[in-house]
Amino acid sequence: MDGEIITQDGEVLEPGALAALDSGTIAAMSKAEITAQVETARRYPRSVTRASKNINSLATLDDQAAQECIYALPRGGRPIRGPSIRLAEIVAQQWGNNRVATRVIEVDRREKVIVAEAVFHDLETNAAVKATVRHRISDRQGRLLNDDMIVVTGNAASSIARRNAILAGVPKGIWRRAYEAAEGVVKGDVKTLAERRAGSIKAFGTWGVKPEQIFAALGVVGEDEITLEHIPTLIGMFQAIKNGEETVESLFINRAAQAGKAFDKVSDPLNDGDTQAGPQVAAGKTEAANPDSGETGDTAGEGAEAEPDRSNPVPEAASGAADGAAQDKTTIDPSHPDYDRGFRDGEAGTKKCLSEEIKADPARYATWRAGHRDGTAARVREEADA
């Protein structure tokens, strides 16, 4: 019959049977179930040595298994790596005698965020860890995602929360060596560098990611600068997308564009005509650029706000482009790799453009400068909030 519920003991409950149970009965059933699991766990305790050995063995079972144990994402101008949800699943299974539960606890359509929560309970030690993760449910223009994408985002947030709870609940010494061994397998050696480098770039191409976007995320100029140390990061970023923990947009499209109007500033909020002036740098910061050296100077104002030259949003480009190649800020594409690189440099506090190729091209340098200006503004905002 449709809607039947079969319990673990094989008892068949008719539809609505659970609704007839009061909250006290349900709580008693849940408590009895957990008590039985705790008693079983203490009767058959885990072997720490065996668990650590099994985790290491499964994480390095083959190249594919090792790759799935790593994730990476660019933050603050440099990529960071860490253990993925797949490694966390191996850890939970081999550690044994534990319970893991995950759920979405809030979908806030007004603030455009979704909140997921995961709980890891060690039945032997009776220690529990709760992890909460918030994800935005809006697109680059700040519009609310559709219902299907909200579900996908909820699954991603739940996956991250589950990973965080497991890895916080199991001692790091148990799984650290397995993670390092997986990194070693993924990294390979000098003989396999060229093959792995080309393979990674090709794999990202299937998702429409351009090589220039990959170089910007890694902080390198070209393919030849990708070393053995970058390979785990590349593969980790690929696995983060594959596992649903991240998206192509979150990894390769700069966060300034995602923030939408977070960096917009007008001189008179009541005057709609000023909205065409475009985003400006945060209050208290002015920048002077030297197009020949690529250096920028930041000076902090004391209670005064720098007023930009609205007649020429990108004066640096105009000074080096007599042939008209300079771009107005309104024509700069925020998804351009040079803008993305400039944004990351600004976030990281880098004072000058490190790419000679970008500095040699006035149009590219103008795009980098626009990104650097917005990245600097984002860094100032984060420091002010902190």
N, C-alpha and C positions, 0 to 999 in steps of 0.2 A: 504494500500500500504506500502511496506517495506520502512523504512527510514523516515516515516512521523513524524513530531514533533507537539505535541499538547500543546498549551500554557495553563496557568492557567485559562484563560477566555474561554477555549474550542475551540479556533481557531486552525485550522489544517493548518500547513505550509508544503509545498512541500519540498523535499530534495533540498538543496542548497539555500533555501530561506534566511536562516540566513547569508549565505556567501555574499549575495547581500547587506546586511546592512553594512554601513560604521561604523568605530569606534566611531564616534561622536554620531550616533543614538543609538548604544548599550550603550554608557556611559550615555546618557540621560534616557534610559529606566531603567538602574540600579539605577540612582539617584532618579528617580520618585518612584521606588519601596521602596527604603530605606526611603525616605521622608514620604511616606504613613505609613510605619511601625512605624516611630518615632512619628508621629501625633497620631496614635492609642495607642501607649504605654503611651503617656502623657494624653490621654483622659481617659484611664483606668489604673491608676498606681497600682503597686503591693502593697500587704500588707506584710510588713517585718515579722511581728509576725506569720502570717499564713504560709508564706514560710518556716520559720525556723521550725515550728511545723510539717509541712508536710515532710520536709527533714528527720527529726528525726524519724518520724513514718515509712517512707518507708525504711530507712536504717536498722531498727530493726524489720522489719515485721516478719521475722522468722530467723532461724539459717543460712539458705542458703543465704538469702539476706545480712545478717551481714557479712558473710565470703567474699562475693563478693565485699564488700566495702573496703577491706584492701589488700594492696600488701606489699611485703617485699623482700629485696635482700641484700646479704652480700657485704659490702664495708668497706675497711680499717680495716679488721680484726674483724668487728662486724656487725651483721645484723641491717639494718634500716627499719623502717616501715613507711607507709604513706597511704593516701587515694587513692583508685584505680580509674580507668576510670569509673567504674560502679557507684561509689559514685558521681563522677563529673557529670555524666549524670543525676542523680537524682537532683543534685544541679541546673543544668541549666534548667531542666524542671520545677521545683518548684519555682525558682527565677523569671522566666518569663520575658517577654519583652526584649529578647536578641537575638542576632544572633551569630552562631558559624560556622566557615568555616575552613576546613582542606585540605591541598594539599601537594603533594611531589613537591618540587621546584628544586631539583637537584639530579641526579644520576651520581656520579663521579666514573667511572670505573677505572680511572687511580689511584686515591688516595684510591679507594675502600671504599667509604662512600656514604651514601644516606642522604639527608636532607629533613625534613618535617617541615611544618609551619602551625600553627593554629592561628586564630584570633577570639577573643571574643569581641563582641560589645554590651554594655549595652545601649539599645535604650532610656531609661528614662533619664539617666545622660549624654548620648553621650560620655561615656568613653570607650576606646578600649584598649585591651591588645593583644600583639602578642607574641607567643612562638615558638622558633625554636629548633629542636632536630636533632642531627646527630647520625647515627648508622653505624657501620661497615658492609660491605657486603663481608667479606672474612671469610674463615674457619680458623681452628686452624693452618693450615700450611701456611696461608697467601694467599691462592688461591681464586680467584674471585668466588662468588656463581653463580649458574645457574639462568636463568631468573625467574623461578618460586619462588625460595627462595629470590630473590631480591624483588619481589612483596610482599612476606610475610613480609620481613624486613621493607619494606616501609609502610605496614599497621600497623606494630608495632610502628614504629616511629611516624606515624600520630596519633595513639591512645594516645601515651604519650604526644605529643604536644597538642592535644585537651584537655587532662586532665589538663596539666599545665596552659593552657590559661584560662580555666573555673575557676579553683581554685584560680588563680591570679586575675581574674576579679570580682569574688563575694567575698565580705568581709568574712574573716575567721571566724568571730564571728557568722556568719549565719550557717556554716556547722561544726564547731569544735565540738560542743556537740554531733552531730549525729555520727561523727567519733569515739569519745570516747565511746559513747553508744554501737556502733557496736563492738568495741574492747572488751567491757565488756561482751557482749553476746558470742563472740567467745571464750574468755578466759575460761568461765565456772567457776567451783569451784573445790575444792579438791576432791569431790566425783566423778567428771567426768574426772579428770586429766588423770588417767591411760587409760581410754577408748579413749579419744581424742588423747593422745600421740600415742597409738598403731594404731589408725585409720589414723593418719597423715603419719606415717612411711609406713603403708601399701599402702596408696594412692600414695605416691611417688614411691613405688615399681613398679607400673603399667607403669612408664616411665623409668624403669631400673636404678633408683637411689638407691644406696646401703645405708644401715643405717650408715655406717662409713662416707660416704660423707655428710650426714645430720648432724652428730655430728660435723664434721669439720667446716661446714658452721655456726653452732650455737656456736662453741667454747666450746663444752662440750666433755667429754671423752666417756660417754655411755648414754644409754636410761634413766637410773635412775636420771641423772643430768638434764634432761629436766623438767623444772618447769612450773607453770602456766604462767609466764611471757614469756616463749618461745612459747606457743601455738599460740598466734596471729601471731607471726613471721613465724611459720611453715605454717599456713594456708594462710598467706599473700603471701609467696613464691609460694605456690601451685596455688593460684589465679592469680599471675603474669604470670605464665606459661600458665594457662588455658585461660587467656584473651589475650594472644599473646604479652604482654608487655616484657616478657623475655623468654629465652629458658632454657632447662635443662643444656646445655653446658655453657651458660653465668652465671648461678647460681652455678653450682657444679663443673665445670672444671676450674681450676685456670687460671687467666688471664696471667700468665707468659707464659703458653703454647700457648695462643691465640696470644700473642705478637710476637711469632715466633723468629726471629733473632734480636729482639729489644735489647736483652741483650748480644748478641754475641760480643766478643772482641778478636782481634788478635794482636800480637806484631808488625807484619809487614803486612799492608793491601795489599801490592803488591805480597806477597808470598802466593800462594794458598795452600802450604803445611801446613801452620799454622792453616788452618780452621778446622783441626781435633782436635785441642786442646780443643774445646768445649767452652761453655759460661763461662765467668769469671765475678767476682764481679766488680762493677763500680770502676773507678779510685779513689784513695785516701782512700780506705777502706781495712783494713786487719782484719781478725777475728782469734781468738784463742779459742779453745773449751776445756772444761773439761768434758769428757764423764761421769764422775761419778756424777757431780752436775748438768749437763745439761746447764751450763751457757756459754755464749759467750761474748767475749770482743771485742769491736769495737775501733780501733785506727785510727785517721785521719792522712793521710800523707800530708806533705806540699810540693806540687809540684812533689811528687814522686809517682809512681804507684807500688802497691804490685805485685810481680811476683809469681804466684802460683806454687806449686810443681806439675809439669805435670806428674811425674812418679807415683803419687798416688793422684788422684783427690779427694778422700774422706779419708784423713788420720785419721779422728776421728773414723770411723768404723773399720779400720784396727787395731787400738790400743785395741779395746775391743772384737775382734772376732778371737780368736786363732783357732777356728774350721773351719775357712774359710767362715763364713756366711757374712762377710763384702761384700758390693757391690761396684763396680766401678761406677763412676758417669754416664758412658755411658750406664749402664744397669738400671738406675733409671727411673721409669715410672712417668712422670710429672702429670699423671691423678690419681696417687695413693693418697688416703685420707691423708696419713701421709705427703706427699710432699705438698699437698694443705694446710694442717694445718700449716706446717712450713712456707710456703709462706705468709700466712695471719699473722702469728706471726711476721715475718720479716717486713711486711708492717706496722704493728701496733707498731713496735719498741720494741716488747717483747725480752728481752735479754736471756731467757732460756726456755727450754722445760718444760711445766708444767705437762706433762703426765708421771707418773711413769712407766706405761706400755710401752710407747715408749722408754724411756731411758733404760729400762731393756733389750730391744731387740736390739743388735747392728745393725742389718740390717734395722729395722724400724727407729732407731735413725739416721742412715746414710741418709735415705730417707728424714727424717724431716730436717736434717741439710742442705741438698741440696736445699730443698724448702725455708728454712730460709735464705740461702745465696742469692737466687734469689729474694726473697721478700725484703730483705734489699737493694739490688741493685735497685729494682724498686722504693723503697721509696726515695733513694738518688737521683735518676733521677727526680722524681716528685718534690722534694724540690729544685733541681737545676733549673728546668724549671720555678718553681714559683718565 
